[in-house]
Amino acid sequence: MKINDRLKKIGDLVEANSFCLDVGCDHAFLDIYLVKRNLNIKTIASDIAEGPLNIAKQNIKNERLEDEIEVRLGNGLDVYSDEINTIIISGMGGRNIIGIFKRNLEVLKKVDTIILSPNNYQVDVKMFLTKNGFYIHNEEFVKEKKFIYQIIVFKRGRKNYSKREYFFGPIFLEKKGNLFDEYYKRELLSREILLKVLPRNYIWKRFITKKEIKLISREINLNL
């Protein structure tokens, strides 16, 4: 079974002896990879849609892992149970992820680790979880074909972050590197294009976009 680079990177960030809930598991490739790492990782594959979940069940059966990976049909964290200590959500919009947590805030009081790879609104996700009892433990970029994704690992605890750290990520700012530069050069370009097409009466949006352009430009120039 071949797993893509994004899911593999997420899987490699899961600690030994974890009990994971993979929300929106799709075809359960990540769950199969986690169990095959042989680090005593247990996992529950969940999805809101029966179609992908049926494919997940077949993939798990093909790997003869029916006794090691449980499959649950349900919406977000509605399928949570107390043995779970790690939540994984990948490939969803950031605001959708926040909505999943808001519907089940009590779960945030019970888990130790959250591993996320939001497609957008990463800053909103970071601010929401840090306000709800977590700190940013690790951050990784992964390049999949022409796309670059962020993966963020949250741990239970509290830390204070500056606006710059929320925007770029505190761990990313420590590591930086080629993918950091490439990712934020793309972010800079997208905002410059947006600014050109935004109507003049979008005053607040234009103000925020200009502010972010200045912030990214300054950070990228530090690396030159």
N, C-alpha and C positions, 0 to 999 in steps of 0.2 A: 504494500500500500504506500503510495507516494503522498507526502504531505507538503503543502506549500511553505515558503520561507516564513511567512507571517505566523502561521499556526505553530510551526516548529520553534520559532523564537519564543512564543508565548509558553509553549510546553516546556522549554528549557528553563524558564523562569519559575516554574512551579517547584516548590521545595519537596524533598523526600518526606514521606509519611503524611502528606496532605490528603484531605478528603474534599474533593472539588465538586462544585455545581457548575456545569458548563451551560450557561443560559443562551438559547438560540444556537444549539449545537449543530444545526444543519445536518450533515451526513455523518457526524461523530468521528471525523478524522482525528481531531485533537484528542478526544477521549481515548481512542485506540492507541495513539502515540504515547499518551501519558502512562497508560497501564503497561505498555511494552518497554518503558524506560526501566522497569524493574527496580523502582525506588519506593516500593510499598505505597504507591499513590492510588487512591480509590477515587472513582468519579461517577457522577450522575449526569447523563446526557439529557437535556430537556429542550423542548421546542414548543411553540404555540401551534404549529401546523402539523397535521397528521402525515402529510405527504413526505416531507423531509425526514420525519421521525421514523416512518416505515423503511425508508432507505437506510437510515442510521441503524435500525434493528438488523437489517440484512447484512450491512457491512460488519457489524459486531459479530453476527453469526458466522460470517465467512472467516473471521479471524479467530473463531472459537473462544470468544470472550464473554459469552452470555452470562456466565457466573460472576464476572468481575466488573461489568459495566451495567448499571441500571438505567433504564430509559423511562422518562416521565413526560407526559403530555400536560402542558399548562402554560399559563401566562407569566413570564418573568420569574419573580421570586415567590410566586404562589406555591411552587413545588418544593420550597425550602423545607428541610428537616434538621433537627438539632445536631446531628453528627457532622454536618458540613462545616468546615472552617475556612474554606477558600471559595470565592465567587469569581468566575471568569466570564467576561462578556466581550466579544470581538465582532467588529464589522457592522456595528450599529451607529446611528447618529448620536452625538453627545447628549442632546436634549432628550432623546428617547431613553438613553441609559439613565439619566437623572430621573425621568418619570418612573422607570422601573423601581428605583430605590425609594422614591417618594411614596409609592404605593405600599411599600413594606419597610418602613423606617425601623421597625423593631428588629429586623434581620441585621441591620448595621451594628446593633449592640451585641451581636452574638458571634460574628465572624472575625477572624484575625487578619485575613489577607484578601485583597481585591485586586485582580489583574484585569486591566481594561485596554482595549485598542479601539478608541472611538474614531469614527470617520471624520468628525468635525467637532467644533465647540469644545475642544480639549480644555481650554481655560475654564469654562463653566463647570466642567466635570471636576477639575482639580479644586476649584473653590468650594463646590458643593460638598465633596467628601472631606476636605480638610475642616470644614465647619461642622462636620458630623462625626468627628472623633478619629480621623485617620491622618497620617502624614505620608509624604511621597518618599518611598523607600528606594525605588529604582526607576529609571527611564531608559528605553532603548528605541533606536530607529531601526527599521528593517525595510529594505528596498525589494519590492516584488514587481518585476518587469519595469514599467515606467513610473510606478507609484512608490511613494515613501510613506510609511505608516509609523505612528507613534504607539509605543506600548508603555503603559504606566502601571507600576506596582505600588499599591497602597498597603500600609501596615497600620494596625491599631496604635494610636498615640497622637500626640499633638506637637506641631511645630508652626512657627509663624513664618510667612513668606512675604517678600516684597512684591510689588506689581510686576517688576521685571522677572522675578522668579516664577510667578504664576504664568506670565505670558510665554516665556521660553522653556520653563521647567528647571528647577534647581539642580537636578542631576545632569541634565543636558548642558547647562552652563558650565558645570565642572568638567565634563568630558569633551564637549564640542566635537571637532573632527569633521571629516569630509561630508558625511550625511547631514550633519547639522547645517553646514554652509549651504549645501544643495537644497535642503528643505526650505530654509528661510529665504534663499534667493527666489525660489518659486513663490513663496508667500508674498514677498515684496512685489514681484511682478504682477501677481493677481490683484493686489491692492492698487497698484498704479493703473492698471487697466480699468478697475472698478471706478476709480476716482474720475477717469475721463468720461465715463458713461453715466455717472450719477447725476440726476437733475439738480439744478442749483437750489431748488427748494428743499432738498433732503439735507438740511443744514446739520443736524446732529450726526447723521451717518457720514457725511463728508468730513466733519470734525474728527470723528473717531478714526476714520480711514487715514486721514492725514497724520494723526498722532501715531498710528501703528506703522505707517511708512517711515516716519522719523525714527521710531524705536528700533525697527528692524535694520534700517540703514546704518544706524550708529553701531549696532551689535555686529553686523557683518564687517564693517570697516575696522573693528577691533581685531578681527582675525586676519586682516590683510598684512 
